[in-house]
């Protein structure tokens, strides 16, 4: 017994001595962590959860925040638990890294590990099926990723031509809209670089927010995450889906499967958003039913954004409750020098408010950086409805990775189709009685002189430039009234744009008042000067007016029009690139070649036909294999239309009506039992629609304008 007690005592002393030594000699080891984050949503994470730490020692954690990055914040920490928050600015899809150090204060030991932050941001993708690689965003400011600048990785131009190089021509592009209520109150949404009126950090002061307009109580950071999303689809994927959607084991591509054809009406969204073909006519988009996206081009990206989500921090303007449904697209036509270097943007702009806006303008801000952005000129081509950027020096550079060097290119931002003009009740003419071009909106608009009433759309109706870091009237706009004045070709000092010099009567302008700055000689009927000759030289260019090449941008505009509740207005833009290697001059021949390319694109758009004969819009607008002609009347119509055939038809006919985006708004089967079909169209919104009648051996098409 005494021996047992002795042994127990010895063991007891041994463990008393050994225990502190054992704890203190445990391996201190920090293990790398991977953390998934979503912009705007905080997440708390235990950095010590997978580390080895001595139990009884005093421990401190150092670091844990990415250095050189303002994108990820640590909003709280306690005993190893860190709360991380990605700022709610979009346009960067991780990863970001950081380090942290565990300090054992008791014994003075340290161990270091890294953190990999995976930021889940699908707010952009790249359009790159042809010779252009362009970043397309969900939040309205195209080719511009402000979040990337917050981690110090911004690479400059994200609109690159050719796509495999480092040089590009467009820094950013963003649509504007502004109009006045019945009491003359201004409502306006616009952006330049999402900086706010005082020019703060890009990305923190938006007017536009990703997603559709919805009831205000349903906006949230979680909905922001859902809608800061773009859907990229290729024509080849759609064709494969059409052929195989019902095959056993087939799974649709993710962006076809999740295509946002339907909104959530319980949240206050509209019933339909992205255009789609409804195979069974149930009004619901389901890829599993054989439905598929309706896109333009061979590759397209769709997104939706609005100005209603929150306050307008860029302009401080009042909300319009406008919803923009945007489709970017391009064609895979490598043999065509115009189409292979061009991408397109189409917008449907919906007035989701209960307010009518008068004297409304659509505009767009574009910062054309031709390679190196500090040595450029800008101008416009009135009759081609284009803003033109070109290099101000013979050599772009000298040798930056994003410079073009010798023979720099030129870039056009071309308004193919602007908003619809207010109804006049008749077809507006393009030519006078002698066959000459009239001095009116038909100079660059569409739908004039085609015998269809009230389908006329504006082209470019104004252009006003500005200079980065410019002073006085030539600076960028800051507040909403400045933006609206810009769309009316009025400088910030309230003086109207003046022909000649620097466009101002105090700076060598010789008059008269005008709408287009630096038009060269592109306005043959002097429409931009009120149909009168300028009071000085006609050929007005930025280079000729004595400007030093610089970082020059501009606002294009189109209007005015009345924007009523429920109206859908449209805007179609082409970004056209051209480069000529044969001459040394900075203006010619690249701008001359650019004009040729713009003509090809505009003619194709206006005819609705691509080189080779396929439809520009991806829908059947032309009569094909037609053995029966049809007439649609009244045209325009408001509640009912009559479809009349030249001869009696007794078979069942398929009827399909689509709008100009390709969205199917009606489909059905009917037996006319004669020469006439009557359809109720009261559910259709104001706009242009294409009606296709399909029989067993014929297909006939027609166009109708609906006016409410």
C-alpha positions in Angstrom: 0.0 0.0 0.0 2.8 2.3 0.9 4.5 1.4 -2.4 1.4 2.2 -4.4 1.0 5.5 -2.6 4.6 6.3 -3.4 4.1 5.5 -7.1 0.9 7.6 -7.3 2.7 10.5 -5.7 5.6 10.3 -8.2 3.1 10.1 -11.1 1.2 13.1 -9.7 4.3 15.2 -9.5 5.3 14.1 -13.0 2.0 15.2 -14.5 2.0 18.5 -12.6 5.4 19.3 -14.1 4.6 17.9 -17.5 1.2 19.5 -18.2 2.4 23.1 -18.6 5.3 22.0 -20.8 3.0 19.9 -23.0 0.5 22.8 -23.6 3.3 25.3 -24.3 5.0 23.0 -26.7 2.0 22.5 -28.9 2.7 23.4 -32.5 1.4 26.9 -33.3 0.2 26.7 -36.9 -1.9 29.1 -39.0 -3.7 27.3 -41.9 -4.7 29.1 -45.1 -8.4 30.0 -45.4 -10.8 30.4 -48.4 -13.8 32.7 -47.9 -16.7 33.2 -50.3 -18.1 36.7 -50.4 -20.9 38.5 -52.2 -20.9 42.3 -52.7 -23.0 44.1 -50.1 -23.5 41.1 -47.9 -21.4 40.8 -44.7 -20.1 37.4 -43.6 -18.5 36.4 -40.3 -15.8 33.9 -40.4 -13.6 32.2 -37.7 -10.0 32.6 -38.9 -8.8 30.3 -36.1 -11.3 27.5 -36.8 -8.8 25.4 -38.8 -5.6 26.6 -37.0 -3.6 24.9 -34.2 -3.3 27.2 -31.2 -2.0 26.5 -27.7 -4.9 26.4 -25.3 -3.6 28.3 -22.4 -1.4 30.8 -24.1 -2.4 34.4 -24.8 -3.1 34.9 -28.5 -3.4 37.9 -30.8 -4.3 38.1 -34.5 -2.6 40.7 -36.8 -3.7 41.6 -40.3 -6.6 39.8 -42.1 -7.4 42.8 -44.4 -6.2 42.9 -48.0 -3.5 45.5 -48.4 -3.8 48.0 -51.2 -7.6 47.2 -51.6 -10.5 49.3 -50.6 -13.0 46.7 -51.9 -13.1 44.4 -48.8 -13.6 45.8 -45.4 -13.3 44.2 -41.9 -16.4 45.6 -40.1 -15.7 43.8 -36.8 -13.5 41.2 -35.1 -13.6 39.3 -31.8 -11.5 36.4 -30.6 -10.7 35.2 -34.1 -14.1 35.9 -35.6 -13.9 38.5 -38.4 -16.8 40.1 -40.2 -15.9 40.8 -43.9 -17.8 43.0 -46.3 -17.3 43.5 -50.0 -18.4 47.1 -50.7 -21.6 47.2 -52.8 -19.8 48.2 -56.0 -19.7 45.8 -58.8 -17.5 44.7 -61.6 -14.8 42.4 -60.1 -15.0 38.6 -59.9 -12.2 37.8 -57.4 -10.0 36.5 -56.1 -8.4 38.8 -53.6 -5.8 37.7 -51.1 -4.7 38.8 -47.6 -2.4 37.5 -44.9 -2.9 37.2 -41.2 -0.4 36.5 -38.3 -1.1 34.5 -35.1 1.0 35.9 -32.3 1.6 33.7 -29.2 2.2 36.5 -26.7 3.0 34.0 -24.0 6.0 32.5 -25.8 6.6 35.2 -28.5 6.0 32.8 -31.4 4.2 33.6 -34.7 2.7 31.8 -37.6 1.4 33.3 -40.8 -1.3 32.1 -43.2 -3.1 33.6 -46.3 -6.8 34.2 -47.0 -8.2 33.7 -50.4 -11.4 35.8 -50.9 -13.5 34.5 -53.7 -15.8 37.3 -54.7 -18.9 36.1 -56.5 -19.7 38.8 -58.9 -21.5 37.9 -62.2 -22.3 41.5 -63.0 -20.3 41.4 -66.3 -19.1 39.2 -69.1 -17.3 39.7 -72.3 -18.7 39.9 -75.8 -15.9 38.5 -78.0 -17.3 36.4 -80.9 -15.7 38.7 -83.6 -12.6 41.0 -83.6 -13.8 43.0 -80.6 -13.6 42.1 -76.9 -15.9 44.2 -74.8 -16.9 44.0 -71.1 -20.7 44.2 -70.8 -22.1 45.0 -67.4 -25.4 44.5 -65.6 -25.5 48.0 -64.1 -25.7 50.2 -67.2 -22.1 51.6 -67.4 -20.6 49.6 -70.2 -16.9 48.6 -70.7 -16.2 50.0 -67.2 -15.5 48.0 -64.1 -15.1 50.4 -61.2 -14.6 47.6 -58.6 -11.4 46.5 -60.4 -9.9 49.9 -59.7 -10.6 49.4 -55.9 -8.0 46.6 -55.8 -5.5 48.3 -58.0 -5.9 45.9 -61.0 -7.7 48.1 -63.5 -6.1 47.5 -66.9 -7.4 50.5 -68.8 -9.4 49.9 -71.9 -12.0 47.1 -71.7 -13.2 47.6 -75.2 -10.3 46.1 -77.2 -9.9 46.0 -81.0 -8.3 43.6 -82.0 -9.5 41.5 -79.2 -6.2 39.7 -78.6 -4.3 43.0 -78.2 -3.9 45.5 -75.4 -5.2 48.5 -77.2 -8.8 49.7 -77.4 -11.0 52.7 -78.4 -13.9 53.1 -75.9 -13.3 53.7 -72.2 -17.0 53.7 -71.3 -20.5 54.2 -72.5 -23.7 54.9 -70.5 -27.2 55.9 -71.6 -29.0 59.0 -70.2 -32.6 59.9 -69.9 -34.3 63.2 -68.8 -37.7 64.8 -69.0 -40.0 67.1 -67.3 -43.2 66.5 -65.4 -46.4 68.4 -66.0 -45.2 71.1 -63.5 -41.9 71.4 -65.3 -40.0 69.6 -62.6 -36.9 67.9 -64.1 -36.5 64.1 -63.7 -33.2 62.7 -64.8 -30.9 59.6 -64.6 -27.4 59.6 -66.0 -23.9 58.6 -65.2 -20.3 59.3 -66.3 -18.0 57.4 -64.0 -20.2 56.7 -61.0 -18.2 59.3 -59.0 -20.9 61.8 -57.9 -20.9 65.5 -58.5 -17.6 66.1 -56.7 -15.6 63.5 -58.6 -15.0 60.9 -55.9 -13.9 57.3 -56.2 -15.5 55.6 -59.2 -18.2 53.1 -58.4 -19.7 54.6 -55.2 -22.2 57.1 -56.6 -24.6 55.4 -59.1 -27.8 56.7 -60.7 -28.4 53.2 -62.1 -28.9 49.9 -60.3 -29.0 46.3 -61.6 -32.4 44.7 -61.9 -35.9 45.5 -62.9 -38.1 48.1 -61.3 -40.1 46.5 -58.4 -42.1 47.6 -55.4 -39.8 49.7 -53.2 -40.2 47.4 -50.2 -38.7 44.5 -52.2 -35.4 46.1 -53.0 -32.6 44.6 -51.0 -28.9 43.6 -51.1 -30.1 40.1 -51.8 -32.1 41.2 -54.8 -29.0 43.2 -55.9 -27.0 40.0 -55.9 -29.7 38.2 -58.0 -29.8 41.0 -60.6 -26.2 42.0 -60.8 -26.0 39.3 -63.3 -25.6 39.1 -67.1 -26.8 36.3 -69.3 -24.5 35.4 -72.2 -25.9 33.2 -74.9 -24.7 32.1 -78.3 -26.9 31.4 -81.3 -25.2 28.0 -81.7 -26.3 27.1 -78.2 -29.9 28.1 -78.9 -30.0 26.1 -82.1 -28.7 23.0 -80.3 -31.3 23.6 -77.5 -34.1 23.8 -80.1 -33.0 20.5 -81.6 -32.4 18.6 -78.4 -34.4 20.1 -75.5 -36.6 17.0 -75.3 -33.8 14.5 -75.6 -33.3 12.1 -72.7 -30.4 13.3 -70.5 -30.2 16.7 -72.2 -29.3 19.6 -69.9 -29.7 23.2 -71.2 -26.7 25.6 -70.8 -26.9 27.6 -67.6 -27.7 30.9 -69.2 -30.5 29.3 -71.3 -31.9 27.5 -68.3 -31.9 30.7 -66.1 -32.8 33.2 -68.9 -34.8 35.9 -67.1 -37.8 35.7 -69.4 -40.3 36.2 -66.6 -40.3 38.8 -63.8 -41.7 38.1 -60.3 -45.0 40.0 -60.3 -45.3 39.4 -56.5 -42.3 41.7 -56.2 -43.8 44.3 -58.5 -41.7 43.3 -61.5 -43.3 43.0 -65.0 -44.5 39.6 -66.1 -42.0 39.4 -68.9 -38.5 40.8 -69.1 -36.0 39.2 -71.5 -37.4 38.2 -74.9 -38.1 34.5 -75.5 -39.9 32.1 -77.8 -42.8 30.6 -75.9 -43.2 27.2 -77.6 -46.4 26.1 -75.9 -47.9 29.6 -75.5 -48.4 29.5 -71.7 -46.7 32.9 -71.1 -44.0 31.4 -68.9 -40.4 30.9 -69.9 -39.2 27.3 -69.2 -36.3 25.9 -71.1 -37.6 22.4 -70.1 -40.7 23.1 -72.3 -38.6 23.9 -75.3 -38.7 27.7 -74.8 -35.6 29.6 -75.8 -34.1 33.1 -75.6 -34.6 35.4 -78.6 -31.4 37.2 -79.3 -29.8 39.3 -81.9 -26.5 38.4 -83.5 -24.4 35.2 -83.1 -23.5 36.1 -79.5 -25.6 38.2 -77.1 -25.5 39.4 -73.5 -28.7 40.5 -71.7 -29.1 42.6 -68.6 -31.7 44.8 -67.0 -31.2 47.9 -64.8 -33.2 50.8 -63.4 -32.9 54.2 -61.9 -35.4 53.5 -59.1 -33.5 51.3 -56.6 -32.0 54.1 -54.6 -31.2 57.8 -54.8 -29.3 59.3 -57.7 -25.9 59.8 -56.3 -24.1 60.8 -59.6 -26.5 63.6 -60.7 -28.7 64.2 -57.7 -31.6 64.0 -60.2 -35.1 62.9 -59.4 -36.1 59.3 -60.3 -38.0 58.5 -63.4 -38.7 54.9 -62.4 -37.2 53.9 -65.8 -36.3 50.3 -66.6 -33.6 49.5 -69.2 -33.6 46.1 -70.8 -30.3 45.9 -72.6 -29.0 43.4 -75.1 -25.4 43.6 -76.4 -24.7 41.5 -79.5 -22.2 40.9 -82.3 -22.1 38.9 -85.5 -19.6 36.3 -86.5 -18.9 37.5 -90.0 -15.1 37.3 -90.4 -15.2 38.1 -94.1 -16.9 41.4 -93.6 -14.6 44.2 -92.7 -17.4 46.3 -91.1 -19.3 43.6 -89.1 -16.2 41.8 -87.8 -15.1 45.1 -86.1 -18.5 46.2 -84.8 -20.6 45.4 -81.7 -24.2 46.6 -80.9 -26.3 47.6 -78.0 -30.1 47.5 -78.0 -32.2 49.2 -75.3 -35.9 48.9 -74.5 -36.6 51.7 -72.0 -39.9 51.3 -70.1 -41.7 54.0 -68.1 -42.7 52.1 -65.0 -44.0 55.2 -63.3 -47.5 56.7 -63.3 -46.1 60.0 -64.5 -45.9 61.4 -68.0 -42.6 63.1 -68.9 -42.5 65.8 -71.5 -39.6 67.1 -73.6 -37.9 63.9 -72.9 -34.5 63.1 -74.3 -32.5 59.9 -74.5 -28.8 60.6 -74.4 -25.5 58.7 -74.1 -22.1 59.6 -72.6 -19.1 58.1 -74.3 -15.5 58.5 -73.5 -13.6 57.5 -76.7 -10.0 56.8 -75.8 -8.1 55.8 -79.0 -5.4 53.8 -77.5 -3.7 56.4 -75.3 -6.6 58.5 -74.2 -4.7 61.8 -73.7 -4.0 62.6 -77.4 -7.4 62.4 -79.1 -9.9 64.5 -81.0 -13.6 64.1 -81.3 -16.3 65.1 -83.7 -19.6 64.0 -85.2 -21.1 63.0 -88.5 -24.6 64.4 -88.6 -26.0 62.5 -91.6 -24.4 59.2 -90.4 -25.9 59.8 -86.9 -22.4 59.2 -85.4 -19.9 60.5 -82.8 -16.4 60.0 -84.1 -13.2 59.7 -82.1 -9.7 59.8 -83.7 -6.1 60.3 -82.8 -4.7 63.8 -82.6 -1.2 62.7 -83.4 0.5 60.7 -86.2 1.8 58.2 -83.7 -0.4 57.0 -80.8 1.8 56.4 -77.8 4.8 56.3 -78.0 5.1 52.7 -76.8 2.6 51.8 -74.1 1.1 48.3 -74.2 -2.3 49.9 -74.9 -1.1 52.3 -77.6 -1.8 51.7 -81.3 1.4 53.4 -82.5 1.5 54.4 -86.2 -1.6 54.6 -88.3 -4.0 54.9 -85.3 -7.6 53.8 -85.9 -10.9 55.8 -85.6 -14.0 54.7 -83.7 -17.7 55.7 -84.3 -20.6 55.5 -81.8 -23.5 55.4 -84.2 -27.1 55.9 -83.2 -28.8 53.5 -85.6 -32.3 54.2 -84.2 -33.4 56.5 -81.4 -36.7 57.0 -79.7 -40.0 57.1 -81.6 -41.3 60.6 -82.4 -44.6 61.6 -81.0 -47.5 60.5 -83.3 -48.5 62.8 -86.1 -51.2 60.7 -87.6 -49.5 60.4 -91.0 -46.2 59.3 -92.6 -43.6 62.0 -92.3 -41.7 62.6 -95.6 -38.0 62.4 -96.3 -37.9 64.2 -99.7 -39.5 67.3 -101.0 -41.5 67.5 -104.2 -38.4 67.6 -106.3 -36.8 64.5 -104.7 -34.3 66.4 -102.5 -33.6 65.7 -98.8 -35.8 67.7 -96.5 -34.2 69.8 -93.7 -35.8 67.8 -90.8 -35.3 64.8 -88.6 -35.2 62.5 -91.6 -31.6 63.6 -92.3 -30.5 60.8 -90.1 -33.7 59.2 -88.7 -35.6 56.1 -89.7 -39.1 55.3 -90.9 -39.6 58.5 -93.0 -41.3 58.3 -96.4 -42.2 54.6 -96.1 -46.0 55.1 -96.2 -46.3 53.9 -92.6 -47.7 56.5 -90.2 -45.9 57.2 -86.9 -43.1 54.7 -87.1 -40.5 57.4 -87.4 -37.5 57.3 -85.1 -35.0 60.0 -84.3 -31.4 59.7 -85.1 -28.7 61.8 -83.4 -30.2 65.2 -82.7 -27.4 66.8 -80.8 -23.7 66.4 -79.8 -21.9 68.3 -77.1 -18.2 67.5 -76.1 -16.4 68.0 -72.8 -12.8 67.7 -71.7 -11.4 65.7 -68.8 -10.3 68.3 -66.2 -11.8 71.0 -68.5 -12.6 74.4 -67.1 -15.8 76.4 -67.2 -18.3 75.6 -69.9 -16.2 72.9 -71.4 -16.1 70.7 -68.2 -18.1 67.6 -67.6 -21.6 68.0 -66.2 -22.0 67.7 -62.5 -25.7 68.1 -61.5 -28.9 67.0 -63.1 -29.7 70.4 -64.8 -26.2 70.3 -66.4 -26.9 66.8 -67.9 -30.2 68.0 -69.3 -28.7 71.1 -70.8 -26.0 68.8 -72.4 -28.8 66.8 -74.1 -30.2 70.1 -75.4 -26.8 71.2 -76.8 -26.5 73.9 -74.1 -23.2 74.6 -72.2 -23.2 74.6 -68.4 -23.2 78.4 -68.4 -26.6 78.2 -70.1 -25.2 79.5 -73.4 -26.3 77.5 -76.4 -23.7 75.7 -78.5 -22.5 78.2 -81.1 -21.1 77.2 -84.5 -17.3 77.6 -85.0 -14.3 78.0 -82.8 -14.7 76.2 -79.5 -18.5 76.3 -79.8 -19.1 79.3 -77.7 -19.6 83.0 -78.7 -16.9 84.1 -76.2 -14.4 81.6 -77.7 -14.2 82.2 -81.5 -17.7 80.9 -82.3 -19.2 82.7 -85.2 -22.7 81.3 -85.1 -25.5 80.6 -85.4 -26.8 78.5 -82.5 -26.5 74.9 -83.4 -27.0 71.3 -82.2 -23.9 69.5 -83.3 -20.3 70.3 -82.4 -17.4 69.7 -84.8 -19.5 68.2 -87.7 -16.9 68.6 -90.4 -19.1 69.1 -93.5 -21.5 66.3 -92.7 -24.7 68.3 -92.6 -25.4 69.1 -96.2 -28.8 70.7 -95.6 -27.6 72.6 -92.5 -30.3 70.9 -90.3 -28.1 71.4 -87.2 -28.1 75.2 -87.7 -31.8 75.6 -88.2 -31.5 75.1 -92.0 -29.3 78.2 -92.5 -25.7 78.4 -93.6 -23.2 79.0 -90.8 -21.9 82.6 -90.4 -18.4 81.4 -91.2 -16.5 78.4 -92.6 -18.7 75.4 -93.0 -15.9 72.8 -92.2 -15.8 73.0 -88.4 -13.5 70.5 -86.7 -11.9 70.3 -83.3 -8.4 70.1 -84.8 -9.1 73.1 -87.0 -10.3 75.2 -84.0 -7.0 75.1 -82.3 -7.6 72.5 -79.6 -4.7 70.6 -78.2 -5.4 66.8 -78.4 -6.5 65.5 -75.1 -8.9 63.3 -73.1 -12.1 64.4 -74.8 -15.6 62.9 -74.3 -19.0 63.8 -75.4 -22.8 63.5 -75.0 -25.0 62.4 -77.9 -28.7 63.0 -77.6 -32.0 62.2 -79.3 -35.4 63.7 -78.8 -37.6 65.3 -77.7 -40.5 62.9 -77.1 -43.4 62.4 -74.7 -42.8 59.4 -72.4 -46.1 58.1 -71.0 -46.7 55.5 -68.3 -46.2 52.1 -69.8 -44.5 53.4 -72.9 -41.5 51.5 -74.2 -38.9 53.6 -76.1 -35.9 52.2 -77.9 -32.3 53.0 -78.7 -29.9 51.1 -81.0 -26.2 51.8 -80.9 -23.4 50.5 -83.1 -19.7 50.8 -82.1 -17.8 50.8 -85.4 -14.0 50.5 -85.8 -11.8 51.2 -88.7 -8.0 51.4 -89.3 -6.2 52.3 -92.4 -2.5 51.6 -92.8 -1.9 53.5 -96.1 -1.5 57.1 -95.1 0.3 59.1 -92.4 -2.4 61.7 -91.6 -4.2 61.5 -88.3 -7.6 62.3 -89.8 -7.5 60.6 -93.1 -7.6 57.9 -94.1 -8.9 56.2 -90.9 -11.9 58.5 -90.6 -12.6 58.1 -94.3 -12.5 54.4 -94.0 -14.7 54.6 -90.8 -17.4 56.4 -92.8 -17.5 53.6 -95.3 -17.9 51.0 -92.5 -20.6 53.1 -90.8 -22.5 53.2 -94.1 -22.4 49.4 -94.4 -23.7 49.0 -90.9 -26.5 51.6 -91.2 -27.7 50.2 -94.6 -27.8 46.7 -93.1 -29.7 47.9 -90.1 -32.2 50.0 -92.1 -32.9 47.1 -94.6 -33.0 44.5 -91.8 -30.7 42.3 -93.8 -27.2 41.1 -93.1 -24.5 40.6 -95.8 -25.5 37.2 -97.3 -29.3 37.9 -96.8 -30.0 36.7 -93.3 -32.1 38.9 -91.0 -30.3 41.5 -89.0 -32.8 41.3 -86.1 -33.0 37.5 -85.8 -36.7 37.5 -86.7 -38.4 36.9 -90.0 -39.4 40.4 -91.3 -39.2 39.6 -95.0 -41.8 37.7 -97.0 -40.3 34.3 -97.9 -41.8 31.7 -100.3 -44.9 33.8 -100.3 -47.7 32.9 -102.7 -50.3 35.1 -101.0 -49.9 38.8 -100.2 -51.6 40.4 -97.2 -52.7 43.8 -96.1 -52.9 44.9 -92.5 -55.3 47.8 -91.6 -55.9 50.2 -89.9 -52.2 51.0 -89.7 -51.5 52.5 -87.2 -54.0 50.8 -85.0 -55.0 51.0 -81.3 -57.5 48.2 -80.5 -58.1 45.9 -83.5 -56.4 45.0 -86.7 -57.7 43.4 -89.9 -55.4 41.0 -91.8 -56.7 40.7 -95.4 -55.5 38.2 -98.0 -55.6 38.6 -101.8 -57.6 35.4 -102.1 -59.6 33.0 -100.0 -57.8 30.8 -97.6 -59.5 27.7 -96.1 -56.6 26.0 -94.2 -55.6 26.6 -90.6 -53.0 29.3 -90.3 -50.4 30.0 -87.7 -50.2 33.6 -86.6 -47.2 35.1 -84.8 -46.6 38.7 -83.7 -43.3 39.9 -82.4 -41.9 43.3 -81.4 -38.7 44.8 -82.7 -36.6 43.0 -80.0 -37.9 39.6 -81.3 -40.1 39.1 -78.2 -43.2 37.1 -79.2 -46.3 38.9 -77.9 -48.9 36.8 -79.6 -49.2 33.4 -81.2 -52.1 31.2 -82.2 -53.8 29.2 -84.9 -56.9 30.4 -86.7 -59.0 29.4 -89.7 -60.1 32.5 -91.6 -62.7 30.8 -93.7 -62.3 33.6 -96.3 -60.0 36.5 -96.9 -60.0 38.3 -93.5 -58.7 37.8 -90.0 -59.6 40.2 -87.2 -57.4 40.4 -84.1 -57.8 42.3 -80.8 -54.5 44.1 -80.1 -55.6 46.2 -77.1 -53.0 44.4 -74.9 -50.1 45.5 -77.1 -48.1 48.6 -76.1 -47.2 51.5 -78.4 -44.5 50.3 -80.9 -43.8 48.5 -84.1 -44.8 44.9 -84.5 -44.2 42.2 -87.2 -47.0 39.9 -88.1 -46.2 36.5 -89.7 -48.9 34.3 -91.2 -47.7 30.7 -91.8 -49.6 28.2 -94.0 -48.7 24.8 -95.2 -47.0 26.1 -98.3 -46.5 29.8 -97.8 -45.3 32.4 -95.3 -46.4 36.0 -95.5 -45.3 38.9 -93.3 -46.3 42.4 -92.6 -45.7 45.3 -90.3 -48.1 47.2 -88.0 -47.7 50.2 -85.7 -49.7 50.2 -82.5 -50.5 53.6 -80.9 -52.2 54.1 -77.5 
